[in-house]
Amino acid sequence: MSTVTTDLKHTVQQVLVAVGDSVQEGDVICTLDTSELESQIAKLKENLADQTAQAQKQYDQAAASRDQAKYSLDEAYTSQNRAQSAYDSAKSAYDTVVSQLKPYQDVYDTALAAYQALLLQSTPGELTQATPVPTDASDTAALADPAASPSPAAATAQPEDAGLTAQIEAARQALTNAENELNTMKSGLGYTAAEQAYTSAQQTLSSATAAYEQAQKTYDTAQSAVDTAAETLETSGESDELEQLYEQVDSCTLRAKTAGKVTALDATVGSQPGTTIATIQNTGSLQIRIGIPEYDIESVPVGLPARITTDVTDETFTGTLSQIAPTATGGGSSSSQFAAVVSVDGSPEALRIGTNASVEIILSSTEDVFALPLDAIGQDESGQDVVYLQTGTDENGDPVFTATPVTVGATNDYYAEVSGEELTEGAVVRAAADESQAVSQITLPAEDQTGGQTPAGMPGDMTGGPAMGGQGGGRGEMGGGMAPAMGG
């Protein structure tokens, strides 16, 4: 069994089936009015379109800013490359000049060191006038050098100091000569211009590098803004609410979940549906739900055959006890029962969902015996079990019954197995051993003999579909009623 349900409160627009119709899985049962939902969807889509347009505008602006930043970055990159190239050329030229000046610089440095060493040997006061001593190749300013311009005191130096003074003067002259040669070479090689060009190129490269790094940061920021705008644009047309509305529209088409026959329908055009729209049952796999008394449960295992009768037809149908619930229901003042399922064999057309049915579970089977109601069996004076066979008629034409010994086998609440030498097919047995209660006779069957089976009879509910826990099918409602349809 399956049901078609909905929790939507839209009015029914169309009903496509009727009770009794056969449907396949997925067939449309009915549709609900979706006009309100469609209106909500149209309004929401319009709002989303506005959001998308705004997101597109923001994205275009961010992309334009990014493109401008990329242009500036490319320009800064080109300027940095040019500055680097200029710097490399200026540095190479400067290094070449310095390399060519090195021999002259070395001579000058040596002369300077010698001159300074002699000055350190002089006694303070010996020389009254300082002579400038250059500190490097580009600086010709004199250091304090008392021997640079001899004072009168120096001219009247003591004889023992004359040698040192002469050495200092010679060293000073050598230093001056070295300096002059170095400056001459610098001038000839363009040292000053090379140095200035190198320093200027170095500053230009530093500025170009800083500009490129700033342009890179600006571009990265612009690209991040583009990425954010792109994500916003991509999701601007999406909405969880819209998805939910579409799902509700789809849910307004109610379909069968399983194949079967429509056994109940609660939907009319123009009205709001209930929770359960339709019930669909699989009439090709019928079941009967029964209750087994607790005192019988130990003797009734799953798998026993069953005989089924109904008030609709005289036919007897077969089935199998397919399931027994693990727990009992009821109790208290009445005995408990275990819910059980009997699966009907085949697909008999005479059995309809909702009809009354009775089930007899066959506990055991014995060959060559008959089954008679318990009331038909009595005992003679010696305690021998007997039944009363018709042996003729009297002068009024009424039947005459004679006590006939029998052997009683298995019994249930209604019937008992009986056998005896005088019991034959077609024989007539009085329905009650007590003559005062006998109002009918039983004819022992000649064909389709059912005697010898020990049934446990019980009323049941006829349902459609496989055993509990299976898929498909539907259940109908049944009345009770034990049918003692057993031949004797």
C-alpha positions as CSV (number, residue, x, y, z in Angstrom):
1,M,0.0,0.0,0.0
2,S,1.1,3.5,-0.6
3,T,-0.5,6.9,0.0
4,V,-0.4,10.2,-1.9
5,T,0.0,13.0,0.6
6,T,0.6,16.7,0.7
7,D,0.9,19.4,3.3
8,L,0.3,22.2,0.8
9,K,-2.9,24.2,1.2
10,H,-3.5,25.2,-2.5
11,T,-6.9,24.4,-4.0
12,V,-7.3,21.3,-6.2
13,Q,-7.1,22.3,-9.8
14,Q,-7.5,18.9,-11.6
15,V,-8.3,15.3,-10.5
16,L,-7.1,12.8,-13.1
17,V,-8.2,9.5,-11.5
18,A,-11.2,7.9,-9.8
19,V,-11.6,5.2,-7.2
20,G,-11.0,1.8,-8.8
21,D,-8.7,3.1,-11.5
22,S,-5.4,1.3,-12.0
23,V,-2.3,3.5,-12.0
24,Q,1.4,3.1,-12.6
25,E,4.2,4.5,-10.5
26,G,4.6,8.2,-11.4
27,D,1.1,8.6,-12.8
28,V,-0.5,12.0,-11.9
29,I,-3.3,11.7,-9.4
30,C,-4.2,15.4,-9.2
31,T,-2.8,18.9,-9.5
32,L,-3.0,21.9,-7.2
33,D,-3.5,25.5,-8.2
34,T,0.0,27.1,-8.6
35,S,-1.0,30.6,-9.6
36,E,-0.1,32.1,-6.3
37,L,3.3,30.4,-6.3
38,E,3.9,31.5,-9.9
39,S,3.2,35.1,-8.9
40,Q,5.7,34.9,-6.1
41,I,8.3,33.4,-8.4
42,A,7.8,36.2,-11.0
43,K,8.2,38.9,-8.3
44,L,11.3,37.2,-6.8
45,K,12.9,36.7,-10.2
46,E,12.3,40.5,-11.0
47,N,14.1,41.4,-7.7
48,L,16.9,39.0,-8.6
49,A,17.3,40.5,-12.0
50,D,17.7,44.0,-10.4
51,Q,20.4,42.6,-8.1
52,T,22.1,41.0,-11.0
53,A,22.1,44.2,-13.0
54,Q,23.6,46.1,-10.0
55,A,26.2,43.4,-9.5
56,Q,27.1,43.5,-13.2
57,K,27.6,47.3,-13.0
58,Q,29.9,46.9,-9.9
59,Y,31.8,44.2,-11.7
60,D,32.3,46.3,-14.8
61,Q,33.6,49.2,-12.7
62,A,36.0,46.9,-10.8
63,A,37.2,45.4,-14.1
64,A,37.8,48.9,-15.5
65,S,39.8,49.9,-12.4
66,R,41.8,46.7,-12.6
67,D,42.6,47.3,-16.3
68,Q,43.8,50.8,-15.5
69,A,45.9,49.4,-12.7
70,K,47.3,46.8,-15.1
71,Y,48.2,49.5,-17.6
72,S,50.0,51.5,-14.9
73,L,51.8,48.4,-13.7
74,D,53.0,47.6,-17.2
75,E,54.3,51.2,-17.5
76,A,56.0,51.0,-14.1
77,Y,57.6,47.7,-15.1
78,T,58.9,49.2,-18.4
79,S,60.3,52.2,-16.5
80,Q,62.0,50.0,-14.0
81,N,63.5,47.9,-16.8
82,R,64.8,51.1,-18.4
83,A,66.1,52.4,-15.2
84,Q,67.8,49.1,-14.5
85,S,69.4,49.1,-17.9
86,A,70.6,52.7,-17.4
87,Y,71.9,51.9,-14.0
88,D,73.8,48.9,-15.3
89,S,75.4,51.0,-18.1
90,A,76.3,53.9,-15.7
91,K,77.8,51.5,-13.2
92,S,79.8,49.7,-15.9
93,A,81.2,53.0,-17.2
94,Y,82.0,54.2,-13.7
95,D,83.7,50.9,-12.8
96,T,85.8,51.1,-16.0
97,V,87.0,54.6,-15.1
98,V,87.8,53.5,-11.5
99,S,89.7,50.5,-12.9
100,Q,91.8,52.7,-15.2
101,L,92.5,55.2,-12.3
102,K,93.6,52.4,-9.9
103,P,97.3,52.6,-10.7
104,Y,97.4,56.3,-10.1
105,Q,95.2,56.0,-7.1
106,D,97.6,53.4,-5.7
107,V,100.6,55.7,-6.2
108,Y,98.8,58.6,-4.6
109,D,97.7,56.4,-1.6
110,T,101.3,55.2,-1.1
111,A,102.7,58.8,-1.3
112,L,100.0,59.9,1.2
113,A,100.8,57.1,3.6
114,A,104.5,57.9,3.5
115,Y,104.0,61.6,4.0
116,Q,101.7,61.1,7.0
117,A,104.1,58.7,8.6
118,L,106.9,61.3,8.4
119,L,104.7,63.9,9.9
120,L,104.0,61.7,12.9
121,Q,107.8,61.6,13.5
122,S,108.1,65.3,13.8
123,T,108.2,67.1,17.2
124,P,105.3,69.5,17.9
125,G,106.6,73.0,17.5
126,E,109.3,72.1,15.0
127,L,107.0,73.1,12.2
128,T,104.9,76.2,12.8
129,Q,102.8,76.1,9.6
130,A,100.6,73.2,8.6
131,T,100.7,71.7,5.2
132,P,97.4,70.3,3.9
133,V,97.5,66.6,3.2
134,P,94.7,65.1,1.0
135,T,92.6,62.3,2.5
136,D,91.8,60.5,-0.7
137,A,92.1,60.7,-4.5
138,S,89.3,63.2,-5.0
139,D,90.1,65.4,-2.0
140,T,93.2,67.7,-2.5
141,A,92.6,69.8,0.5
142,A,95.6,69.8,2.7
143,L,95.8,68.2,6.2
144,A,97.5,70.2,8.9
145,D,101.0,69.9,7.7
146,P,103.7,72.0,9.3
147,A,106.0,71.2,6.4
148,A,103.6,72.5,3.7
149,S,105.0,76.0,3.9
150,P,108.1,76.3,6.0
151,S,108.0,79.0,8.6
152,P,110.9,81.0,9.7
153,A,111.3,78.7,12.6
154,A,111.6,75.8,10.1
155,A,114.3,77.7,8.2
156,T,116.3,78.0,11.4
157,A,115.8,74.4,12.4
158,Q,118.6,72.7,14.2
159,P,121.0,70.7,12.2
160,E,119.9,67.4,13.7
161,D,116.4,68.1,12.5
162,A,117.3,69.1,9.0
163,G,117.3,65.6,7.7
164,L,113.7,64.9,8.8
165,T,112.5,68.2,7.5
166,A,114.0,67.5,4.1
167,Q,112.3,64.1,4.1
168,I,109.0,65.6,4.9
169,E,109.4,68.2,2.1
170,A,110.4,65.5,-0.3
171,A,107.4,63.3,0.7
172,R,105.1,66.3,0.3
173,Q,106.4,67.0,-3.1
174,A,106.0,63.4,-4.1
175,L,102.4,63.5,-2.8
176,T,101.7,66.6,-4.8
177,N,103.1,65.1,-7.9
178,A,101.0,61.9,-7.4
179,E,97.9,64.0,-6.8
180,N,98.4,66.1,-9.9
181,E,98.9,63.0,-12.0
182,L,95.7,61.4,-10.5
183,N,93.6,64.5,-11.1
184,T,94.9,64.8,-14.6
185,M,93.9,61.2,-15.3
186,K,90.5,61.8,-13.7
187,S,89.9,64.8,-15.9
188,G,91.0,62.9,-19.0
189,L,88.9,59.9,-18.3
190,G,85.8,61.9,-17.3
191,Y,85.7,60.5,-13.8
192,T,83.4,63.2,-12.3
193,A,80.8,62.8,-15.1
194,A,80.9,59.0,-14.8
195,E,80.4,59.3,-11.0
196,Q,77.6,61.7,-11.3
197,A,75.9,59.6,-14.0
198,Y,76.3,56.5,-11.8
199,T,74.8,58.2,-8.7
200,S,71.9,59.7,-10.8
201,A,71.1,56.2,-12.4
202,Q,71.1,54.7,-8.9
203,Q,68.6,57.2,-7.6
204,T,66.4,56.8,-10.7
205,L,66.4,53.0,-10.4
206,S,65.4,53.2,-6.7
207,S,62.5,55.5,-7.6
208,A,61.4,53.3,-10.5
209,T,61.5,50.2,-8.3
210,A,59.4,51.9,-5.6
211,A,56.9,53.0,-8.2
212,Y,56.7,49.5,-9.6
213,E,56.1,48.0,-6.2
214,Q,53.3,50.5,-5.5
215,A,51.8,49.8,-8.9
216,Q,51.8,46.1,-8.1
217,K,50.0,46.7,-4.8
218,T,47.4,48.8,-6.6
219,Y,46.9,46.1,-9.2
220,D,46.6,43.4,-6.6
221,T,43.9,45.4,-4.7
222,A,42.0,46.0,-8.0
223,Q,42.2,42.3,-8.9
224,S,40.8,41.3,-5.5
225,A,37.9,43.8,-6.0
226,V,37.2,42.2,-9.4
227,D,37.2,38.7,-7.8
228,T,34.8,39.8,-5.1
229,A,32.5,41.5,-7.7
230,A,32.6,38.3,-9.9
231,E,31.5,36.1,-7.0
232,T,28.7,38.5,-6.2
233,L,27.6,38.6,-9.8
234,E,27.7,34.8,-10.0
235,T,25.4,34.3,-7.0
236,S,23.2,37.4,-7.7
237,G,20.6,35.4,-9.6
238,E,20.5,32.5,-7.0
239,S,18.0,32.3,-4.2
240,D,17.2,29.6,-1.7
241,E,13.7,31.0,-1.5
242,L,13.3,30.7,-5.3
243,E,14.4,27.1,-5.2
244,Q,11.9,26.4,-2.5
245,L,9.1,28.0,-4.5
246,Y,10.1,25.8,-7.6
247,E,10.0,22.7,-5.3
248,Q,6.5,23.7,-4.1
249,V,5.3,24.1,-7.7
250,D,6.7,20.7,-8.5
251,S,5.0,19.3,-5.4
252,C,1.6,20.6,-6.6
253,T,1.7,17.7,-9.1
254,L,0.8,14.7,-7.0
255,R,1.9,11.4,-8.4
256,A,1.5,7.7,-7.5
257,K,4.4,6.3,-5.6
258,T,3.6,2.7,-6.6
259,A,1.6,0.8,-9.2
260,G,-1.8,-0.5,-8.1
261,K,-5.5,0.4,-7.8
262,V,-6.8,3.6,-6.3
263,T,-8.9,2.4,-3.4
264,A,-9.5,5.8,-1.7
265,L,-9.6,9.3,-3.1
266,D,-10.0,12.6,-1.1
267,A,-9.7,15.4,-3.7
268,T,-12.3,17.5,-5.5
269,V,-11.7,20.4,-7.9
270,G,-11.9,23.8,-6.2
271,S,-11.4,22.5,-2.6
272,Q,-8.4,22.4,-0.4
273,P,-7.1,18.8,-0.1
274,G,-6.7,16.9,3.1
275,T,-3.3,15.5,4.1
276,T,-4.0,12.1,2.4
277,I,-5.1,12.6,-1.2
278,A,-5.3,9.0,-2.4
279,T,-4.6,5.4,-1.3
280,I,-3.2,3.0,-3.8
281,Q,-3.1,-0.8,-3.2
282,N,-1.5,-3.6,-5.1
283,T,-4.3,-6.0,-5.7
284,G,-2.0,-8.5,-7.3
285,S,-0.5,-9.3,-3.9
286,L,-3.2,-9.7,-1.3
287,Q,-2.7,-10.2,2.4
288,I,-5.0,-11.0,5.3
289,R,-4.1,-9.6,8.7
290,I,-5.2,-11.8,11.5
291,G,-4.7,-12.2,15.2
292,I,-3.4,-15.4,16.8
293,P,-4.3,-16.0,20.4
294,E,-1.4,-16.3,22.8
295,Y,-2.3,-19.8,23.8
296,D,-2.0,-20.9,20.1
297,I,1.1,-19.0,19.2
298,E,3.6,-21.8,20.1
299,S,1.9,-24.2,17.7
300,V,1.6,-21.8,14.8
301,P,5.0,-21.1,13.1
302,V,5.5,-19.0,10.0
303,G,5.2,-21.0,6.8
304,L,2.1,-23.0,7.6
305,P,-0.5,-23.3,4.9
306,A,-3.9,-21.5,5.3
307,R,-7.3,-21.9,3.8
308,I,-9.3,-18.7,3.1
309,T,-13.0,-18.2,2.6
310,T,-15.2,-15.2,2.1
311,D,-18.9,-14.2,2.1
312,V,-18.5,-13.0,-1.5
313,T,-17.9,-16.4,-3.1
314,D,-18.2,-20.1,-2.3
315,E,-14.6,-20.6,-3.5
316,T,-11.9,-21.6,-1.1
317,F,-8.5,-20.0,-1.5
318,T,-5.1,-20.9,-0.2
319,G,-2.3,-18.9,1.4
320,T,0.7,-19.0,3.7
321,L,1.3,-17.6,7.1
322,S,4.1,-15.2,6.2
323,Q,4.7,-13.1,9.3
324,I,4.0,-13.0,13.0
325,A,4.6,-9.9,15.2
326,P,7.2,-10.4,17.9
327,T,5.1,-8.8,20.6
328,A,1.5,-9.4,21.6
329,T,-1.3,-6.8,22.0
330,G,-4.3,-6.7,24.3
331,G,-4.2,-8.5,27.6
332,G,-5.9,-7.5,30.8
333,S,-9.3,-9.0,31.1
334,S,-9.0,-10.7,27.7
335,S,-6.2,-12.9,26.3
336,S,-3.5,-11.3,24.3
337,Q,-3.1,-11.8,20.5
338,F,-0.2,-11.7,18.1
339,A,-0.7,-9.8,14.9
340,A,0.0,-12.0,11.9
341,V,-0.1,-11.8,8.1
342,V,-1.4,-14.5,5.7
343,S,-0.2,-14.0,2.1
344,V,-2.8,-15.2,-0.5
345,D,-1.5,-17.5,-3.2
346,G,-1.8,-16.1,-6.7
347,S,-4.0,-13.2,-7.6
348,P,-7.6,-14.5,-7.4
349,E,-10.0,-12.0,-8.9
350,A,-12.8,-13.1,-6.6
351,L,-11.0,-11.8,-3.6
352,R,-11.4,-8.0,-3.3
353,I,-9.8,-5.6,-0.9
354,G,-12.2,-4.8,1.9
355,T,-14.3,-7.9,1.7
356,N,-14.9,-10.2,4.7
357,A,-12.7,-13.2,5.0
358,S,-12.0,-16.0,7.4
359,V,-8.7,-17.8,7.7
360,E,-8.0,-21.4,8.8
361,I,-4.3,-22.1,9.4
362,I,-3.6,-25.8,8.8
363,L,-1.6,-27.1,11.8
364,S,-1.2,-30.7,10.5
365,S,-2.5,-33.0,7.8
366,T,-3.4,-36.7,7.9
367,E,-4.4,-38.9,4.9
368,D,-7.6,-40.9,4.7
369,V,-9.5,-39.2,7.5
370,F,-12.5,-36.9,7.7
371,A,-13.0,-33.7,9.6
372,L,-16.3,-33.3,11.5
373,P,-17.6,-30.6,13.8
374,L,-17.0,-31.4,17.5
375,D,-20.8,-31.5,18.1
376,A,-21.1,-34.4,15.7
377,I,-19.0,-36.6,17.9
378,G,-20.4,-38.3,21.0
379,Q,-19.7,-41.3,23.2
380,D,-21.7,-44.5,23.9
381,E,-22.3,-46.1,27.3
382,S,-18.8,-47.7,27.2
383,G,-17.1,-44.4,26.5
384,Q,-16.3,-45.2,22.9
385,D,-16.3,-42.2,20.5
386,V,-19.1,-42.5,18.0
387,V,-20.8,-40.6,15.2
388,Y,-24.3,-41.2,14.0
389,L,-24.4,-42.5,10.4
390,Q,-27.6,-42.5,8.4
391,T,-28.5,-46.2,7.8
392,G,-31.9,-45.8,6.2
393,T,-35.4,-44.1,6.7
394,D,-38.4,-45.0,8.8
395,E,-42.0,-45.4,7.5
396,N,-42.4,-41.6,7.5
397,G,-39.4,-41.2,5.4
398,D,-37.3,-39.6,8.1
399,P,-33.6,-40.6,8.3
400,V,-32.5,-43.2,10.7
401,F,-29.1,-42.8,12.4
402,T,-27.0,-45.5,14.0
403,A,-24.1,-45.0,16.4
404,T,-20.8,-45.9,14.6
405,P,-17.5,-46.3,16.4
406,V,-14.8,-43.9,15.3
407,T,-11.2,-43.0,16.2
408,V,-10.8,-39.3,17.0
409,G,-7.5,-37.7,16.0
410,A,-6.3,-34.1,16.1
411,T,-8.8,-31.4,17.1
412,N,-9.2,-27.7,17.3
413,D,-11.8,-25.4,18.7
414,Y,-14.3,-26.5,16.0
415,Y,-13.3,-29.7,14.3
416,A,-11.8,-33.1,14.9
417,E,-10.2,-35.7,12.7
418,V,-12.2,-38.9,12.6
419,S,-11.6,-42.3,11.0
420,G,-13.5,-45.6,11.0
421,E,-14.2,-48.6,8.9
422,E,-17.8,-47.6,8.3
423,L,-17.0,-44.0,7.3
424,T,-17.1,-43.8,3.5
425,E,-17.2,-41.0,1.0
426,G,-20.8,-39.8,0.5
427,A,-22.0,-41.1,3.9
428,V,-24.4,-38.8,5.8
429,V,-23.5,-38.0,9.4
430,R,-25.9,-36.3,11.9
431,A,-24.6,-32.8,12.7
432,A,-25.0,-33.3,16.4
433,A,-24.5,-36.4,18.5
434,D,-27.3,-35.1,20.8
435,E,-30.4,-36.0,18.9
436,S,-32.3,-33.1,20.4
437,Q,-29.9,-30.6,18.9
438,A,-29.5,-32.3,15.5
439,V,-31.2,-30.2,12.9
440,S,-29.0,-31.0,9.9
441,Q,-26.8,-33.7,8.4
442,I,-23.3,-33.6,7.0
443,T,-22.4,-35.5,3.9
444,L,-18.8,-36.8,3.9
445,P,-17.1,-35.4,0.7
446,A,-16.4,-37.6,-2.2
447,E,-14.1,-35.1,-4.0
448,D,-11.6,-32.5,-2.9
449,Q,-11.5,-34.1,0.5
450,T,-10.5,-31.7,3.2
451,G,-10.9,-34.1,6.0
452,G,-7.7,-34.9,7.8
453,Q,-6.5,-31.2,8.1
454,T,-6.4,-29.7,11.5
455,P,-7.2,-26.0,11.1
456,A,-6.9,-23.1,13.5
457,G,-9.6,-20.7,12.3
458,M,-9.5,-17.0,12.8
459,P,-11.0,-13.8,11.2
460,G,-8.8,-11.5,9.4
461,D,-8.5,-8.2,7.5
462,M,-7.9,-8.5,3.7
463,T,-5.1,-6.2,2.5
464,G,-3.3,-5.7,-0.8
465,G,0.5,-5.8,-1.1
466,P,3.4,-7.9,0.1
467,A,4.1,-8.9,3.7
468,M,4.6,-6.1,6.3
469,G,7.9,-4.4,5.7
470,G,7.7,-5.0,1.9
471,Q,7.1,-2.5,-0.8
472,G,4.0,-1.6,-2.7
473,G,0.5,-2.8,-2.2
474,G,-2.3,-1.3,-0.1
475,R,-4.5,-2.4,2.7
476,G,-8.2,-2.7,2.8
477,E,-10.6,-3.2,5.7
478,M,-12.2,-6.5,6.5
479,G,-14.9,-7.7,8.7
480,G,-14.5,-10.8,10.9
481,G,-16.5,-14.0,11.0
482,M,-15.4,-17.6,11.2
483,A,-16.5,-19.7,8.3
484,P,-16.7,-23.4,9.2
485,A,-16.3,-24.5,5.6
486,M,-14.8,-27.8,6.2
487,G,-16.1,-31.0,4.6
488,G,-16.6,-33.9,6.9
